[in-house]
Amino acid sequence: MDDITALILEDHHRFRVGFARLDDAHGEEQLRAIWEPLALHLEIHAEAEEKILYPHLLTDSGGEDAAEETDDAIRDHNKIRDGILAAAEHPAGSDGWWAGVWAARTENSEHLAEEEDEVLPDFRKHASLELRTELGARWLQFFAEHPQGAGLDFHNKDPKEYIEEHER
């Protein structure tokens, strides 16, 4: 079975490739064909992390910085969602659309770096391989249960409320 941290890293790679593809796209049709599935994947990924990874990070599986890292991640997810929503208000390729995409892209790049340099190494250090593998199976099941985001409600979350709800 797959370790959840490896599955998250695979998604991160897909995000980088997707944003790079936007750089080479021409015209509204190509931009939409790349952006719409990328934006949806960003949304589903954030929901999966918030349902599966971060609640466990807030236990003894995350180390002493878990609450701070979780707060930062929830804020990052909110900013990425805000960029996606901003882009959706404009035609693909317009200045307003690019502004929203750029906001999502820059926030996502920062978020990926923080997760890869801080959150995931801390989690690997404190969580057993058995737990990481169990969460990997839940990650795959989450995506299977929500094809194309079915049944998910993409909305910003209050980081403080999220931490209070999930801290043990």
Summary of the structure (lengths in Angstrom):
residues: 168
radius of gyration: 16.0
end to end distance: 27.0
largest distance: 49.5
contacts: 528
relative contact order: 0.18
helix: 80%
strand: 0%
